[in-house]
Amino acid sequence: MKNRIAIWVLFTIFGTGLSIGALAQSGASISAAPQDDEANSAAAMRDSLHDPRIVDQRPGRSWGMWDMGRPHPLQGTGAFDDHDPIGVAAGKLIPSDCSVNWIDPDTRKVFCFGSQASLVYFLAAPKRNEARAEKAWRTLKGAS
């Protein structure tokens, strides 16, 4: 057992040494991303929409993976009674808990999705997909 550990340690040290030696010989350096002088400029500081240093504090945006046991804060507020709009447009009622959602910036309407794939598909043409879902929703609600 001691021999196995000793052999493992030697291979680990030898392998690490080879990796560092090859890196040094190639002239590459171990460093982080290149310095971006524009990153902390006054213009970048004013851009609060895309600034990763500013946390989104809108209601419903603080729900995380540790909150999986409780209802999402936006649940019950979504369009189409929290059903997936892509499913509604296809004539199917796919329930959602609003953990995957999108808020229309023009109308502030909340759309709840059953999956990330559905959200991505919806966002390819949100107005057209919303119109399709609205038309199908009227048909589905009239049928029930």
Number of C-alpha atoms within 10 A of each C-alpha: 6 7 8 9 10 11 12 12 12 12 12 12 12 11 12 12 12 12 12 12 11 12 13 12 10 9 8 9 9 9 6 6 6 6 7 8 7 10 11 10 10 9 10 12 14 11 11 13 9 10 13 9 8 11 11 13 8 7 9 15 14 13 15 10 8 7 10 10 7 8 13 18 15 20 17 17 14 22 16 20 16 23 23 30 32 21 17 24 19 13 15 15 18 14 17 20 19 25 22 17 23 17 12 12 8 6 7 9 13 20 25 29 27 21 14 12 10 16 20 12 12 20 14 10 10 14 12 12 18 19 13 16 22 17 14 19 22 12 13 15 9 8 7 5
